[in-house]
Amino acid sequence: MNFSGDIIAGAFDQCNDAFILQQVKQLSTSSSLNKDQFDAIYHYLRTNQDDPGGQVLSLNDQMLVRLTQEELQDFIEDLDRIKSIFWS
């Protein structure tokens, strides 16, 4: 099952019970997130969502991607949508 949100895109790997992150802000990546990893990212961003400087993500341990405050909110909304599918 494919997912395309405002900031991220990916697909669900039902055999491995994981979400494959394929794109962040039009940048290609390939990261497999199991439920625990997904949940850790989700809770970290929720806890720090009011940080006025936004957040910085590392893609493939090489490329830093800055999320503005608005993009961070969109990212969290994408994660909310994924979470509802992931845990259904």
Order of alpha helices (4+ residues) and beta strands (2+ residues): beta-beta-beta-beta-alpha-beta-beta-alpha
